[in-house]
Amino acid sequence: MIRRINRFLTRTLDAIKVSRRIAPLYSPLLWRMVRRANKLYRTRRFAPIEAFRLGLLHPQCPCGAEAGFVSRWEMTKVQKALNPESLEYMLKDKGVFYRHCISHGLPIPKLYALIMPGGAGWCADGSSPTSRQEWANRFSSTLPNEFIIKPIRGTVAEGFDILTRCDGGFRDTKGRRWTADALAERLLQKTSGDGWVLQERLKSHPDICRLSGVEYLQCIRIVTLIDKQGNCRIILGEMRMIVDERISDNEMVDMSGSTELPINLTDGRTGAGIHITGDGLGPHTYTHHPKTHLPLVGFQVPRWNQACELVSKAAIVFLPIRTIGWDVAVTPEGLYLVEGNIWWNNGKKHAGFRQVIDFMRQQT
């Protein structure tokens, strides 16, 4: 009972925090939004922040609009019926994921190093530095002019950065300069999480760069499902598009997600971009890119058929995990698996996602 009360109070506080973006604390409107947030949790398990982002708490939200969305709780419940939780480390731990891909001949970005807190790790040349000085020496002598760092278990681009060689050291995207020794100290701190991946920086295919106006990597997300007969099915596709000044297509800023273009699974052409902001109005639709002004509808995703073939091959390799959200880099040089997500969490903003969930449920 006490736990239930605590959870209720926590949800209520969360609902108040997000509702204050629209109405002041003393307003009756705010308390109507709070009551609605609690009702949406009871009936469909939408967390208050989730309901706010989808526009379900806003006074202008049409009655019954929640039926068109799928809560994270509902989606995870279906995924857990398909995927063994004990194997989530194979995808969530990027070190394990990349090494598994390498052993099965699946293309990934070049892996330069895996670094664990305290000093242990692995380098692409086969060495295993253990001290800060050894790592600093490796950084100085083996890393290329440009590379990325990201946490081994990071999500939504947390900790992601691009480093370039500069003045005998390295410079990040915020303009900060790091000596090899300082970079090693930063990455080896025991408070830095589960460790770091140092990896090749990829750039998107020229057609994607032209559409977005930026050279930063913008992946396509393809979701696979192994059905009851053991066949691999492509059940969802979308392309993430940068429409602002971010360096990643997977950042979360002001409770907003990336802009996503649903992909027609048959021909690989995109629909209108769907973007969630922090205003509580729910998904916004882009028919044209806000910076380049090029049409988003009907864009032909480069190498679409080959990408579907790649993830279908990868899905078999990672059985008995049955549904995976693959982040695929489409580059001038070819296709690369950037990540595999066991509890993938996008697509729910798109029309028709209810049908995807219903199909997944049939396969449990």
WOJOPE-V795959 format. One record per backbone hydrogen bond with DSSP energy under -1.0 kcal/mol. NH is the residue of the N-H (numbers start at 1). CO is the residue of the C=O. E is the energy in kcal/mol with one decimal. If there is no record, write none. Layout:
nh-><NH | NH>
co-><CO | CO>
e-><E | E>
This chain:
nh-><5 | 6 | 7 | 8 | 9 | 10 | 11 | 12 | 13 | 14 | 15 | 16 | 17 | 18 | 19 | 20 | 21 | 22 | 23 | 27 | 31 | 32 | 33 | 34 | 35 | 36 | 37 | 38 | 39 | 40 | 41 | 42 | 43 | 44 | 45 | 46 | 51 | 52 | 53 | 54 | 55 | 56 | 61 | 65 | 67 | 68 | 69 | 75 | 76 | 77 | 78 | 79 | 80 | 82 | 83 | 87 | 88 | 90 | 91 | 92 | 93 | 94 | 97 | 98 | 99 | 100 | 101 | 102 | 103 | 105 | 106 | 112 | 113 | 114 | 115 | 116 | 118 | 119 | 122 | 123 | 124 | 126 | 135 | 136 | 137 | 138 | 139 | 140 | 141 | 142 | 147 | 148 | 149 | 150 | 152 | 158 | 160 | 161 | 163 | 164 | 165 | 166 | 169 | 170 | 171 | 172 | 175 | 178 | 183 | 184 | 185 | 186 | 187 | 188 | 192 | 196 | 197 | 198 | 199 | 200 | 205 | 209 | 210 | 211 | 212 | 213 | 220 | 221 | 222 | 223 | 224 | 225 | 226 | 227 | 230 | 233 | 235 | 236 | 238 | 239 | 240 | 241 | 253 | 256 | 260 | 261 | 263 | 264 | 268 | 270 | 271 | 273 | 274 | 275 | 284 | 286 | 289 | 293 | 296 | 297 | 298 | 299 | 301 | 304 | 307 | 308 | 309 | 310 | 311 | 312 | 313 | 314 | 315 | 316 | 317 | 318 | 319 | 321 | 324 | 325 | 326 | 327 | 328 | 329 | 331 | 336 | 337 | 338 | 339 | 341 | 350 | 353 | 356 | 357 | 358 | 359 | 360 | 361 | 362 | 364>
co-><1 | 2 | 3 | 4 | 5 | 6 | 7 | 8 | 9 | 10 | 11 | 12 | 13 | 14 | 15 | 16 | 18 | 19 | 19 | 24 | 27 | 28 | 29 | 30 | 31 | 32 | 33 | 34 | 35 | 36 | 37 | 38 | 39 | 40 | 41 | 40 | 47 | 48 | 49 | 50 | 52 | 51 | 58 | 62 | 64 | 65 | 66 | 71 | 72 | 73 | 74 | 75 | 76 | 79 | 79 | 84 | 85 | 87 | 88 | 88 | 89 | 152 | 93 | 94 | 95 | 96 | 97 | 98 | 99 | 102 | 101 | 198 | 198 | 122 | 196 | 120 | 188 | 116 | 114 | 127 | 112 | 123 | 131 | 132 | 133 | 134 | 135 | 136 | 137 | 138 | 163 | 199 | 161 | 197 | 195 | 155 | 157 | 149 | 147 | 171 | 145 | 169 | 166 | 178 | 164 | 176 | 172 | 170 | 179 | 180 | 181 | 182 | 183 | 184 | 189 | 115 | 150 | 113 | 148 | 110 | 330 | 205 | 206 | 207 | 208 | 209 | 328 | 238 | 326 | 236 | 324 | 233 | 322 | 231 | 227 | 225 | 223 | 223 | 221 | 261 | 219 | 259 | 256 | 253 | 274 | 239 | 237 | 269 | 264 | 299 | 262 | 286 | 260 | 284 | 275 | 273 | 294 | 289 | 287 | 287 | 270 | 296 | 268 | 301 | 303 | 304 | 305 | 306 | 307 | 308 | 309 | 310 | 311 | 312 | 313 | 314 | 316 | 318 | 224 | 341 | 222 | 339 | 220 | 336 | 334 | 329 | 107 | 327 | 327 | 325 | 347 | 350 | 352 | 353 | 354 | 355 | 356 | 357 | 358 | 361>
e-><-2.4 | -2.5 | -2.6 | -2.2 | -2.6 | -2.5 | -2.5 | -2.4 | -2.4 | -2.3 | -2.5 | -2.2 | -2.3 | -2.1 | -2.3 | -1.8 | -1.4 | -2.0 | -2.5 | -1.7 | -1.2 | -1.6 | -2.0 | -2.1 | -2.1 | -2.2 | -2.3 | -2.1 | -2.0 | -2.7 | -1.7 | -2.2 | -2.7 | -2.1 | -1.4 | -1.3 | -2.9 | -2.4 | -2.5 | -1.8 | -1.6 | -2.4 | -2.3 | -1.7 | -1.5 | -1.8 | -1.7 | -2.4 | -2.6 | -2.0 | -1.7 | -2.4 | -2.7 | -1.2 | -2.8 | -1.6 | -1.6 | -1.7 | -1.5 | -3.0 | -1.7 | -2.3 | -2.7 | -2.8 | -2.0 | -2.3 | -2.2 | -2.6 | -2.1 | -1.5 | -2.7 | -2.4 | -1.7 | -2.5 | -2.7 | -3.2 | -2.4 | -2.0 | -2.4 | -2.2 | -2.1 | -2.2 | -2.3 | -2.7 | -2.3 | -1.9 | -2.8 | -2.2 | -1.9 | -2.9 | -2.3 | -2.7 | -2.2 | -1.7 | -2.3 | -2.6 | -1.6 | -2.0 | -3.0 | -2.0 | -2.2 | -2.0 | -2.3 | -2.9 | -2.7 | -2.2 | -1.7 | -3.7 | -2.6 | -2.1 | -2.3 | -2.3 | -2.3 | -1.7 | -1.7 | -2.8 | -3.0 | -2.6 | -2.2 | -2.8 | -2.3 | -2.2 | -2.4 | -1.7 | -2.2 | -2.7 | -2.4 | -3.3 | -2.2 | -2.8 | -2.4 | -2.2 | -2.3 | -2.8 | -1.9 | -2.9 | -2.3 | -1.0 | -2.2 | -2.5 | -2.4 | -2.9 | -1.0 | -1.8 | -2.7 | -2.8 | -2.8 | -3.1 | -2.5 | -1.8 | -2.4 | -2.5 | -2.6 | -2.9 | -4.0 | -3.1 | -2.8 | -2.1 | -2.7 | -1.0 | -3.4 | -1.3 | -2.7 | -1.1 | -2.2 | -2.2 | -1.9 | -2.3 | -2.3 | -1.8 | -1.8 | -2.4 | -2.5 | -1.1 | -1.3 | -1.3 | -1.2 | -1.9 | -1.3 | -2.5 | -3.0 | -2.5 | -3.0 | -2.9 | -2.8 | -1.7 | -3.1 | -2.8 | -1.2 | -2.1 | -1.8 | -1.6 | -1.0 | -2.2 | -2.3 | -2.1 | -2.3 | -2.5 | -1.6 | -1.2>
